[in-house]
Amino acid sequence: MNSPPLTVTAPQLRPPFGYLAIEGPIGVGKTSLARRLAQRWSMQELFERPQDNPFLERFYRDTTRYALPTQLHFALQRAQQAQEVAAAHVAGTPLIADFMTQKNDIFARLTLQEDEWQLYRALAARIDVSAPAPDFVVYLQASPEVLFARIQKRAVPMELQISDAYLHALCDAYNEFFYHYDRTPVLTVNAEHLNPLDSDADLALLAERIETMRGRKEFFVKGTSL
């Protein structure tokens, strides 16, 4: 009597965290990575919506003039998204986002004059919505030159107005923020030679590093162990 064929099923890939955030400067690959990890671990997605900000294109053309309305609009948007994070937390739904709500201050401090910064902070405090901090953060890094090349390649019209000087300042601001950030574990990833969007092997490599990290801060460069 022949035995029935053996059925082999892939192990269920469960999310390692209830709330995972991907962060980094524009062009570094946050949204693409969040999408792939969401599929891998069956997590609900929460994405930034920069296209919904009516001031953003004007900000890239005239940073000084439109910095304040741009940041205030993002503060309102973050307040709404913080409510979505809180709702997912209450429901026990695994969530992955391509931003942290705390990122507002990175951009506001970078782009606003001192008096505008004080006004922004006062108004933002009024609309702030408390939300759980991420259980884990992946901070994607790349040089300003690599980011500039990627922005040029994807050719989103309003992004093409971003200057090289702005990208340098933004990268410095992100590095400064995460140097001091200690609220949750952070895996800093060199994203210049890692391609989790097109390479399943790279995605699996990064996912394994996220799943096995036990420290508060670690650095990941493909091909090395830091």
C-alpha positions in Angstrom: 0.0 0.0 0.0 1.4 3.3 -1.0 1.8 6.0 1.6 0.1 9.3 1.1 2.3 12.0 -0.3 4.1 14.1 2.3 2.8 17.7 2.4 5.4 20.2 3.5 4.2 23.6 4.6 6.3 26.7 5.2 6.5 27.8 8.8 4.3 30.7 9.7 6.3 33.9 9.8 5.0 35.8 12.8 5.9 39.4 13.4 8.7 39.8 15.9 7.2 43.0 17.3 3.7 44.4 17.7 4.8 47.8 16.3 7.8 48.3 14.1 8.9 51.6 12.5 11.2 52.2 9.5 12.9 55.6 9.5 15.5 57.5 7.5 15.8 60.4 5.1 14.0 60.8 1.9 15.1 58.3 -0.8 16.6 55.8 1.5 13.9 53.1 0.9 11.6 53.2 3.9 8.3 52.6 2.2 9.6 49.8 0.0 11.1 48.0 3.0 8.0 48.5 5.1 5.8 47.0 2.4 8.0 43.9 2.0 8.3 43.3 5.7 4.5 43.8 6.1 4.0 41.0 3.5 6.5 38.8 5.2 5.1 39.1 8.7 1.4 39.8 7.8 1.4 43.2 9.5 -0.9 46.1 9.0 0.8 49.0 7.1 0.8 52.7 8.0 2.5 55.0 5.5 3.3 58.6 5.4 1.3 60.7 3.0 3.5 63.5 1.9 1.4 63.9 -1.2 -1.5 65.1 1.0 0.5 68.1 2.2 -0.4 71.1 -0.1 2.6 73.1 1.0 5.3 70.5 0.4 6.0 71.3 -3.3 6.2 75.0 -2.5 8.5 74.2 0.5 11.0 72.5 -1.8 11.0 75.5 -4.1 11.2 78.1 -1.3 12.2 76.5 2.0 12.3 79.6 4.2 8.9 80.9 3.1 6.9 77.7 3.4 8.6 75.8 6.2 6.1 76.8 8.9 2.9 75.8 7.1 4.5 72.7 5.8 5.5 71.5 9.3 2.2 72.5 10.9 0.3 70.5 8.2 2.5 67.5 9.0 1.9 68.0 12.7 -1.9 67.7 12.1 -1.3 64.6 9.9 0.9 63.0 12.6 -1.8 63.6 15.2 -4.3 61.7 13.1 -1.8 58.9 12.4 -1.0 58.7 16.1 -4.6 57.8 16.7 -4.3 55.0 14.1 -1.3 53.7 15.9 -3.1 53.8 19.2 -6.1 52.0 17.7 -3.9 49.2 16.3 -2.3 48.8 19.7 -5.6 48.5 21.5 -6.8 46.0 19.0 -3.6 44.0 19.2 -2.9 44.4 15.5 0.7 44.0 14.4 1.7 47.3 12.8 4.5 48.5 10.6 5.0 52.1 9.6 7.5 53.9 7.4 7.9 56.8 9.8 7.9 57.7 13.5 5.6 60.4 14.8 8.7 61.9 16.5 10.2 62.7 13.2 8.3 66.0 13.0 10.7 67.7 15.3 13.7 66.6 13.2 12.3 68.5 10.2 10.9 71.4 12.1 14.1 72.1 14.0 16.1 71.8 10.7 13.9 74.2 8.7 12.3 76.7 11.0 13.7 80.0 12.3 13.9 80.2 16.1 10.7 82.3 16.5 8.9 80.0 14.1 10.2 77.0 16.0 8.8 78.3 19.3 5.4 79.0 17.6 5.4 75.5 16.0 6.2 73.8 19.3 3.4 75.7 21.1 0.9 74.8 18.5 2.1 71.2 18.0 1.7 70.7 21.8 -1.9 71.6 21.5 -2.7 69.0 18.9 -0.3 66.3 20.2 -2.0 62.9 20.5 -0.2 60.3 22.7 0.6 57.1 20.9 2.7 54.1 21.9 6.3 54.3 20.9 7.5 51.6 18.4 8.7 48.4 19.9 11.6 48.4 17.4 13.0 50.9 14.9 15.0 50.2 11.8 17.0 53.4 10.9 18.1 53.3 7.2 21.2 55.3 6.4 22.8 56.3 3.1 25.1 59.1 2.0 23.6 62.3 0.6 25.1 61.5 -2.7 23.4 58.1 -2.9 20.1 59.7 -1.8 20.4 62.4 -4.4 21.0 59.8 -7.1 17.9 57.8 -6.0 15.7 60.9 -5.9 16.8 61.8 -9.4 16.2 58.3 -10.6 12.6 58.0 -9.3 11.9 61.5 -10.7 9.0 62.6 -8.6 8.6 66.2 -9.9 8.5 68.1 -6.6 11.4 66.0 -5.1 13.6 67.0 -8.0 13.8 70.5 -6.5 15.5 69.2 -3.3 19.0 70.6 -3.1 22.2 68.7 -2.3 22.8 71.0 0.7 19.3 70.2 2.1 20.1 66.4 1.9 23.4 66.9 3.7 21.7 68.8 6.5 18.9 66.3 6.7 21.3 63.3 7.0 23.1 65.1 9.8 19.9 65.9 11.6 18.8 62.2 11.4 22.2 61.0 12.7 22.0 63.5 15.6 18.5 62.4 16.5 19.3 58.7 16.5 22.5 59.3 18.4 20.5 60.5 21.3 17.3 58.4 20.8 17.0 55.6 23.4 13.3 55.1 23.9 13.3 51.9 21.9 15.8 49.5 20.4 17.3 50.8 17.1 18.9 48.8 14.3 20.9 51.2 12.1 21.2 49.7 8.6 23.6 50.8 5.9 21.1 50.8 3.0 23.6 51.7 0.2 24.5 48.0 -0.7 21.4 46.3 0.7 18.5 45.8 -1.8 15.6 44.2 0.1 13.1 45.4 -2.5 14.5 43.3 -5.4 16.5 40.7 -3.5 14.8 38.1 -1.4 18.1 37.1 0.0 18.8 40.6 1.3 15.3 40.8 2.7 15.7 37.5 4.6 19.1 38.7 5.8 17.7 41.9 7.3 14.6 40.2 8.7 16.8 37.7 10.5 18.9 40.5 12.0 15.7 42.2 13.2 14.4 39.0 14.7 17.6 38.1 16.5 18.7 41.5 17.8 18.9 41.6 21.6 20.7 44.8 22.3 19.4 48.4 22.4 21.5 49.7 19.5 23.2 47.8 16.8 24.6 48.5 13.3 24.1 46.3 10.3 26.3 46.5 7.2 25.8 43.8 4.6 28.7 41.3 4.7 29.9 42.4 8.2 28.9 42.0 11.8 29.0 45.2 13.9 
